[in-house]
Amino acid sequence: MSAENTIMAVLPSFLKVHAKRIRESPLGYRLARGALWSTAGALIARGLSILSSVVIARLLSKVGFGELGIIYSTVALFQLFAGFGLGVTATKYVAEHRHSDPAKAGRIIGMAWLVTAATGTICAILLVVLAPWLAARTLAAPHLSGPLRITAIALFIAALNSAQAGALSGFEAFKTLAGANLIAGVLSFPILIVGVLWGGLEGVVWAMVVSGAGTWLIFHVAVRKEARRFHVPLRFVGCLQELPLLWRFSIPAVLCGMMVTPVNWACNAMLVNQPEGYAEMGVFNAANQWFNALLFLPNVAGGVILPILSERLASRNTHDCGKLLGLTIRATALAVTPMVVLGCLLSAVIMRVYGESFAAGWPTLIVTLITAGLLSVQTPVGHIITASGRMWLGFLMNTGWAIGFLCLSYLLVRHGSSGIASARLGAYVLHATWTFAFAYLYLRGDSNGFGRNDI
């Protein structure tokens, strides 16, 4: 019996009616099938990630976990430039051309691999060179120089993985991607635990390298399998003719990320430079584990709807896009809201799991969960900007978010982790206003001249 038939068999009668309607709708079926497989893999991977973070936090202590958090944040900063927006670029354009022009889709994947190899190498070298200065001058922790240098290897591998994951999403290979993420998550859990037991903080960093290398191999095999299924030739010959996509899409995508990842890092740096800063960073890092876990559903939905939106907008079918967006927002809100409420009610218990010294950080977790709930509903709306190719407009919107987050963090950082968490919530409230306004105007057909690609 297939997974879909199994689910139909166990569903209550009142849900079977809706499930049948979804199966009879081509658009609804594509969304549901992709979400089913993506969610299955992401749930297990996220669960293992939270479990490993709890074990690591208890072994490293609050300060050590705070140091690991700032290392993660620093790697994310460099990874933004290493990946160069090629993941989302591959998703959009492979989705558009995998049927109509398989050769072009293959060239785009080849171009993505070459560019991420180059940018990943450059960023890894920069991290190795800058690690002592970053650790001593901006993070107030000179002893973190060594671990930061080790993460340069993980940074290079992560850049390659972003392009491969983007290609798999472009193929709508959600079952394959779910399986790959599941295998990677299952393998990374024992690797991280062995790493922290073997070498403490530095052992965790080496475990990141080993885990990333295993993920690269799994993704690489999966991409080649899907390319054969769609008769997409993977070759580097001629792929450089797709470089204009970098200006039209990848560069503004990177700039959009520049208004998020470096700003997150800057606000974290503000926090660790406060009195008891690394202890507060440990609390914030623990809360962020749940922030990331709660966002798994909108991230999964985004991976599913982005290729569909790209395909439909390419044919100027805004009606289907509006239906898809409304369905995704309602489903996401329905799934996430109970988790936010339950997490807030159990916030003190959750934080105590990380260790008794984390218990007083429950207000930070509450604010973080509310922020994740807001962002969960907002994320699908932001994919309209990506699918429509209006990345320069997205950059301007993210700039507004960044300014808000930085200003609020400067005012509230003296309150520690709860201050940074509150600043982030305020920034996302502002960001939601113009994101929803654009989507509403665009899908109504009132966006003439609004965020054209020729900015």
VEXDREN-2710 file (C-alpha; in Angstrom, 1 decimal):
% VEXDREN-2710
k/r/px/py/pz
1/MET/0.0/0.0/0.0
2/SER/1.4/3.4/-0.9
3/ALA/1.9/6.1/1.7
4/GLU/-1.0/8.2/0.3
5/ASN/-3.4/5.2/0.5
6/THR/-2.3/4.5/4.0
7/ILE/-3.0/8.1/5.1
8/MET/-6.4/7.9/3.4
9/ALA/-7.2/4.8/5.3
10/VAL/-6.5/6.2/8.7
11/LEU/-8.0/9.7/8.2
12/PRO/-11.3/10.4/10.0
13/SER/-14.4/10.5/7.8
14/PHE/-14.7/14.3/7.9
15/LEU/-11.2/14.8/6.7
16/LYS/-11.4/12.2/3.9
17/VAL/-13.8/14.5/2.1
18/HIS/-11.2/17.3/2.0
19/ALA/-8.4/14.8/1.2
20/LYS/-10.4/13.5/-1.8
21/ARG/-11.0/17.1/-3.1
22/ILE/-7.2/17.7/-2.9
23/ARG/-6.4/14.5/-4.8
24/GLU/-8.8/15.5/-7.5
25/SER/-7.2/19.0/-7.9
26/PRO/-3.9/18.9/-9.9
27/LEU/-2.6/22.0/-8.1
28/GLY/-3.7/20.8/-4.6
29/TYR/-2.3/17.3/-5.3
30/ARG/1.1/18.7/-6.3
31/LEU/1.2/20.8/-3.1
32/ALA/-0.1/18.1/-0.8
33/ARG/2.2/15.4/-2.2
34/GLY/5.3/17.6/-2.0
35/ALA/4.4/18.8/1.5
36/LEU/3.8/15.2/2.7
37/TRP/7.3/13.9/1.7
38/SER/9.1/17.1/2.7
39/THR/7.4/17.3/6.1
40/ALA/8.1/13.6/6.9
41/GLY/11.9/14.1/6.3
42/ALA/12.0/17.5/8.0
43/LEU/10.2/16.3/11.1
44/ILE/12.7/13.6/11.9
45/ALA/15.7/15.8/11.0
46/ARG/14.4/18.6/13.2
47/GLY/13.6/16.3/16.0
48/LEU/17.1/14.9/16.0
49/SER/18.6/18.4/15.7
50/ILE/16.7/19.5/18.9
51/LEU/17.7/16.3/20.7
52/SER/21.3/16.7/19.8
53/SER/21.3/20.4/20.8
54/VAL/19.9/19.4/24.3
55/VAL/22.7/16.9/24.8
56/ILE/25.3/19.3/23.5
57/ALA/24.0/22.1/25.8
58/ARG/24.2/19.9/28.9
59/LEU/27.7/18.8/28.1
60/LEU/29.1/22.2/27.1
61/SER/27.3/24.4/29.8
62/LYS/25.5/27.6/29.1
63/VAL/28.7/29.6/28.2
64/GLY/30.0/26.9/25.9
65/PHE/26.6/26.6/24.2
66/GLY/26.7/30.3/23.8
67/GLU/30.1/30.1/22.1
68/LEU/28.7/27.4/19.8
69/GLY/25.8/29.7/19.0
70/ILE/28.1/32.6/17.9
71/ILE/30.1/30.1/15.8
72/TYR/27.0/29.0/14.0
73/SER/26.0/32.6/13.5
74/THR/29.4/33.5/12.1
75/VAL/29.4/30.5/9.7
76/ALA/25.9/31.5/8.6
77/LEU/27.3/35.0/7.8
78/PHE/30.0/33.7/5.5
79/GLN/27.7/31.0/4.1
80/LEU/25.4/33.7/2.7
81/PHE/28.2/34.9/0.4
82/ALA/29.6/31.3/-0.2
83/GLY/26.2/30.1/-1.5
84/PHE/25.7/33.3/-3.5
85/GLY/22.0/32.8/-3.8
86/LEU/22.5/29.9/-6.2
87/GLY/20.2/27.5/-4.2
88/VAL/17.0/29.6/-4.8
89/THR/18.2/30.5/-8.3
90/ALA/18.5/26.8/-9.2
91/THR/15.0/26.1/-7.7
92/LYS/13.3/28.9/-9.7
93/TYR/15.0/28.3/-13.1
94/VAL/15.2/24.5/-13.0
95/ALA/11.4/24.5/-12.2
96/GLU/10.8/26.8/-15.2
97/HIS/12.9/25.0/-17.8
98/ARG/13.1/21.3/-16.8
99/HIS/10.3/20.5/-19.3
100/SER/10.5/23.3/-21.8
101/ASP/14.3/23.4/-22.2
102/PRO/16.1/20.6/-20.4
103/ALA/19.5/21.6/-21.8
104/LYS/19.1/25.1/-20.2
105/ALA/18.1/23.5/-16.9
106/GLY/21.3/21.4/-17.0
107/ARG/23.5/24.4/-17.8
108/ILE/21.9/26.3/-14.9
109/ILE/22.8/23.4/-12.5
110/GLY/26.3/23.3/-13.9
111/MET/26.7/27.0/-13.5
112/ALA/25.4/26.8/-9.9
113/TRP/28.0/24.1/-9.1
114/LEU/30.9/26.1/-10.6
115/VAL/30.0/29.4/-9.0
116/THR/29.4/27.9/-5.5
117/ALA/32.7/26.0/-5.7
118/ALA/34.5/29.4/-6.5
119/THR/32.6/31.5/-4.0
120/GLY/32.8/28.8/-1.3
121/THR/36.6/28.6/-1.7
122/ILE/37.0/32.4/-1.5
123/CYS/34.8/32.6/1.6
124/ALA/36.5/29.7/3.3
125/ILE/39.9/31.3/2.8
126/LEU/38.6/34.7/4.1
127/LEU/37.3/33.0/7.2
128/VAL/40.6/31.3/7.9
129/VAL/42.4/34.6/7.5
130/LEU/39.9/36.7/9.5
131/ALA/39.2/34.2/12.3
132/PRO/41.8/35.6/14.8
133/TRP/40.5/39.2/14.3
134/LEU/36.9/38.2/14.4
135/ALA/37.4/36.2/17.6
136/ALA/39.4/38.8/19.4
137/ARG/37.9/42.1/18.2
138/THR/34.2/41.5/17.5
139/LEU/33.4/38.4/19.6
140/ALA/35.6/39.2/22.7
141/ALA/36.7/35.5/22.7
142/PRO/40.2/35.0/21.2
143/HIS/40.1/31.3/22.0
144/LEU/37.4/30.8/19.4
145/SER/39.9/31.5/16.6
146/GLY/40.7/27.8/16.1
147/PRO/37.2/26.5/15.9
148/LEU/36.3/29.3/13.5
149/ARG/39.1/28.2/11.2
150/ILE/37.9/24.6/11.3
151/THR/34.4/25.7/10.2
152/ALA/35.9/27.1/7.0
153/ILE/35.8/23.5/5.7
154/ALA/32.2/23.1/6.7
155/LEU/31.5/26.5/5.0
156/PHE/32.8/25.3/1.6
157/ILE/30.8/22.1/1.8
158/ALA/27.6/23.9/2.8
159/ALA/27.9/26.2/-0.3
160/LEU/28.0/23.2/-2.6
161/ASN/25.0/21.6/-0.7
162/SER/22.9/24.7/-1.1
163/ALA/23.1/24.5/-4.9
164/GLN/22.3/20.8/-4.9
165/ALA/19.3/21.2/-2.6
166/GLY/18.0/24.0/-4.8
167/ALA/18.2/21.8/-7.9
168/LEU/16.3/19.0/-6.2
169/SER/13.5/21.5/-5.2
170/GLY/13.5/22.7/-8.8
171/PHE/12.8/19.2/-10.0
172/GLU/10.0/18.9/-7.4
173/ALA/11.9/15.8/-6.2
174/PHE/10.4/16.2/-2.7
175/LYS/10.3/12.5/-1.9
176/THR/14.0/12.2/-2.9
177/LEU/14.9/15.3/-1.0
178/ALA/13.0/14.1/2.1
179/GLY/14.9/10.8/2.0
180/ALA/18.2/12.6/1.5
181/ASN/17.5/15.0/4.5
182/LEU/16.4/12.1/6.6
183/ILE/19.5/10.1/6.0
184/ALA/21.7/13.1/6.6
185/GLY/19.8/13.9/9.8
186/VAL/20.1/10.4/11.1
187/LEU/23.8/10.2/10.3
188/SER/24.6/13.7/11.8
189/PHE/23.1/13.0/15.2
190/PRO/25.6/10.3/16.4
191/ILE/28.4/12.2/14.7
192/LEU/27.6/15.4/16.7
193/ILE/27.3/13.5/20.0
194/VAL/30.6/11.7/19.4
195/GLY/32.2/15.0/18.5
196/VAL/31.2/16.8/21.7
197/LEU/32.2/13.8/23.9
198/TRP/35.6/13.5/22.0
199/GLY/36.6/17.1/21.8
200/GLY/34.1/19.5/23.4
201/LEU/33.4/22.6/21.4
202/GLU/36.1/21.9/18.9
203/GLY/34.8/18.3/18.5
204/VAL/31.4/19.6/17.6
205/VAL/32.9/21.8/14.9
206/TRP/34.8/18.9/13.4
207/ALA/31.5/16.9/13.5
208/MET/29.9/19.6/11.4
209/VAL/32.6/19.1/8.8
210/VAL/32.1/15.3/8.7
211/SER/28.3/15.6/8.7
212/GLY/28.4/18.2/5.8
213/ALA/30.6/15.9/3.7
214/GLY/28.1/13.0/4.1
215/THR/25.2/15.3/3.2
216/TRP/27.1/16.5/0.0
217/LEU/27.5/12.9/-1.2
218/ILE/23.8/12.0/-0.6
219/PHE/22.6/15.2/-2.4
220/HIS/25.0/14.7/-5.3
221/VAL/23.7/11.2/-6.0
222/ALA/20.1/12.4/-5.7
223/VAL/20.6/15.3/-8.2
224/ARG/22.1/13.0/-10.8
225/LYS/19.2/10.6/-10.3
226/GLU/16.6/13.3/-10.8
227/ALA/18.4/14.8/-13.8
228/ARG/18.3/11.4/-15.5
229/ARG/14.6/11.1/-14.8
230/PHE/13.9/14.4/-16.5
231/HIS/16.4/13.9/-19.3
232/VAL/18.3/17.0/-18.1
233/PRO/22.0/16.8/-19.2
234/LEU/24.4/17.8/-16.5
235/ARG/27.4/19.3/-18.1
236/PHE/29.7/22.3/-17.5
237/VAL/30.2/23.0/-21.3
238/GLY/28.3/26.1/-22.1
239/CYS/27.1/26.7/-18.6
240/LEU/28.8/30.1/-18.4
241/GLN/26.3/31.5/-20.8
242/GLU/23.8/31.4/-17.9
243/LEU/25.9/33.8/-15.9
244/PRO/23.5/36.8/-16.6
245/LEU/21.2/35.1/-14.1
246/LEU/23.6/36.2/-11.4
247/TRP/22.8/39.8/-12.0
248/ARG/19.1/39.3/-12.6
249/PHE/18.5/37.0/-9.7
250/SER/21.4/35.6/-7.6
251/ILE/23.0/39.0/-6.7
252/PRO/19.8/40.6/-5.4
253/ALA/19.1/37.3/-3.6
254/VAL/22.5/37.6/-1.9
255/LEU/21.8/41.2/-1.1
256/CYS/18.4/40.2/0.4
257/GLY/20.3/37.7/2.6
258/MET/22.8/40.4/3.5
259/MET/20.0/42.3/5.1
260/VAL/19.2/39.2/7.3
261/THR/22.2/37.0/8.1
262/PRO/24.9/39.7/8.8
263/VAL/22.3/41.7/10.8
264/ASN/21.5/38.6/12.9
265/TRP/25.2/38.2/13.5
266/ALA/25.7/41.9/14.3
267/CYS/22.9/41.7/16.9
268/ASN/24.4/38.5/18.4
269/ALA/27.7/40.3/18.6
270/MET/26.1/43.2/20.5
271/LEU/24.7/40.6/22.9
272/VAL/28.0/38.7/23.6
273/ASN/29.8/42.0/24.3
274/GLN/27.4/42.8/27.2
275/PRO/28.1/41.7/30.8
276/GLU/27.4/38.0/31.0
277/GLY/27.0/38.1/27.3
278/TYR/28.0/34.5/26.4
279/ALA/25.6/33.2/29.1
280/GLU/22.8/35.2/27.6
281/MET/23.9/34.0/24.1
282/GLY/23.5/30.5/25.4
283/VAL/19.9/31.2/26.4
284/PHE/19.2/32.8/23.0
285/ASN/20.9/29.9/21.2
286/ALA/18.7/27.4/23.1
287/ALA/15.5/29.5/22.2
288/ASN/16.6/29.6/18.6
289/GLN/16.7/25.8/18.4
290/TRP/12.9/26.0/18.8
291/PHE/12.6/29.0/16.5
292/ASN/14.3/27.0/13.7
293/ALA/12.3/23.9/14.6
294/LEU/9.0/25.8/14.4
295/LEU/9.9/27.2/11.0
296/PHE/10.4/23.8/9.5
297/LEU/6.9/23.7/8.2
298/PRO/6.9/27.1/6.4
299/ASN/10.4/26.2/5.1
300/VAL/9.1/22.9/3.8
301/ALA/6.1/24.6/2.3
302/GLY/8.4/27.2/0.7
303/GLY/10.4/24.5/-1.0
304/VAL/7.2/23.0/-2.3
305/ILE/5.3/26.1/-3.5
306/LEU/8.3/28.0/-4.9
307/PRO/8.8/25.8/-8.0
308/ILE/5.0/25.7/-8.5
309/LEU/4.6/29.5/-8.2
310/SER/7.6/30.0/-10.6
311/GLU/6.0/27.7/-13.2
312/ARG/2.5/29.4/-12.8
313/LEU/3.8/33.0/-12.8
314/ALA/5.9/32.2/-15.9
315/SER/2.6/31.5/-17.6
316/ARG/1.0/34.6/-15.9
317/ASN/-1.5/32.4/-14.0
318/THR/-2.0/34.6/-11.0
319/HIS/-5.3/33.0/-10.1
320/ASP/-3.8/29.7/-9.3
321/CYS/-1.0/31.4/-7.4
322/GLY/-3.5/33.2/-5.2
323/LYS/-5.3/30.0/-4.5
324/LEU/-2.1/28.2/-3.7
325/LEU/-0.9/31.1/-1.4
326/GLY/-4.2/31.2/0.5
327/LEU/-4.2/27.4/1.0
328/THR/-0.5/27.5/2.2
329/ILE/-1.1/30.3/4.7
330/ARG/-4.2/28.7/6.2
331/ALA/-2.5/25.3/6.5
332/THR/0.6/26.8/8.0
333/ALA/-1.3/28.9/10.6
334/LEU/-3.5/25.9/11.5
335/ALA/-0.4/23.7/12.1
336/VAL/1.9/26.3/13.8
337/THR/-0.5/28.1/16.1
338/PRO/-1.1/25.2/18.5
339/MET/2.6/24.6/18.7
340/VAL/3.3/28.2/19.6
341/VAL/0.6/28.2/22.3
342/LEU/1.8/24.9/23.8
343/GLY/5.5/26.0/23.7
344/CYS/4.7/29.2/25.5
345/LEU/2.8/27.4/28.2
346/LEU/5.6/24.9/28.7
347/SER/8.4/27.5/28.2
348/ALA/9.9/27.1/31.7
349/VAL/9.9/23.3/31.4
350/ILE/11.5/23.4/27.9
351/MET/14.3/25.7/29.0
352/ARG/15.0/23.7/32.1
353/VAL/15.7/20.6/29.9
354/TYR/18.8/22.4/28.7
355/GLY/20.1/22.7/32.2
356/GLU/19.0/24.4/35.4
357/SER/21.0/27.5/34.5
358/PHE/18.8/28.0/31.4
359/ALA/15.5/27.9/33.3
360/ALA/15.3/31.7/33.9
361/GLY/15.4/32.2/30.1
362/TRP/11.8/31.2/29.6
363/PRO/10.6/34.8/28.6
364/THR/13.1/34.7/25.8
365/LEU/11.6/31.4/24.5
366/ILE/8.1/32.9/24.6
367/VAL/9.0/35.9/22.5
368/THR/11.0/33.7/20.1
369/LEU/8.0/31.3/19.6
370/ILE/5.7/34.2/18.9
371/THR/8.2/35.6/16.4
372/ALA/8.4/32.1/14.7
373/GLY/4.6/32.0/14.5
374/LEU/4.4/35.3/12.8
375/LEU/7.2/34.5/10.4
376/SER/5.6/31.1/9.6
377/VAL/2.6/32.8/8.2
378/GLN/4.6/35.5/6.5
379/THR/7.1/33.2/4.8
380/PRO/4.8/31.8/2.0
381/VAL/3.9/35.4/1.1
382/GLY/7.6/36.3/0.6
383/HIS/7.9/33.5/-2.0
384/ILE/5.6/35.6/-4.3
385/ILE/8.5/38.1/-4.6
386/THR/11.0/35.3/-5.4
387/ALA/8.8/33.5/-7.9
388/SER/8.0/36.7/-9.7
389/GLY/11.7/37.5/-10.0
390/ARG/11.4/40.8/-8.2
391/MET/14.5/40.2/-6.0
392/TRP/15.6/43.9/-6.1
393/LEU/12.3/44.8/-4.5
394/GLY/12.9/42.0/-1.9
395/PHE/16.3/43.6/-1.2
396/LEU/14.6/46.9/-0.4
397/MET/12.1/45.2/1.9
398/ASN/14.7/43.3/3.7
399/THR/16.7/46.5/4.2
400/GLY/13.8/48.0/6.1
401/TRP/13.7/44.9/8.3
402/ALA/17.4/45.1/8.9
403/ILE/17.3/48.8/9.9
404/GLY/14.4/48.0/12.3
405/PHE/16.2/45.1/13.9
406/LEU/19.5/46.9/14.4
407/CYS/17.9/50.0/15.9
408/LEU/15.6/48.0/18.2
409/SER/18.5/45.7/19.3
410/TYR/20.7/48.8/20.1
411/LEU/17.9/50.1/22.4
412/LEU/17.0/46.7/24.0
413/VAL/20.3/44.8/24.2
414/ARG/20.8/45.8/27.8
415/HIS/17.9/43.5/28.6
416/GLY/20.0/40.5/27.4
417/SER/18.6/37.6/25.4
418/SER/15.0/38.7/25.9
419/GLY/15.9/42.2/24.5
420/ILE/17.3/40.8/21.3
421/ALA/14.4/38.4/20.9
422/SER/11.9/41.3/21.4
423/ALA/13.8/43.5/18.9
424/ARG/13.6/40.7/16.3
425/LEU/9.8/40.4/16.9
426/GLY/9.3/44.1/16.4
427/ALA/11.3/44.0/13.1
428/TYR/9.2/41.2/11.7
429/VAL/6.0/43.0/12.6
430/LEU/7.2/45.9/10.4
431/HIS/8.3/43.5/7.7
432/ALA/5.0/41.8/7.5
433/THR/3.1/45.0/6.6
434/TRP/4.9/45.7/3.3
435/THR/5.3/42.0/2.4
436/PHE/1.5/41.3/2.6
437/ALA/0.8/44.6/0.9
438/PHE/2.9/43.7/-2.1
439/ALA/1.4/40.2/-2.4
440/TYR/-2.1/41.5/-2.3
441/LEU/-1.4/44.2/-5.0
442/TYR/0.6/41.8/-7.2
443/LEU/-2.0/39.0/-7.3
444/ARG/-4.8/41.5/-7.9
445/GLY/-2.8/42.7/-11.0
446/ASP/-2.2/46.1/-9.6
447/SER/1.6/45.8/-9.6
448/ASN/2.4/47.5/-12.9
449/GLY/5.8/49.1/-12.4
450/PHE/6.0/47.7/-8.9
451/GLY/9.4/46.2/-8.4
452/ARG/10.4/45.5/-12.0
453/ASN/13.5/43.5/-12.7
454/ASP/15.1/46.3/-14.6
455/ILE/15.9/48.3/-11.4
END
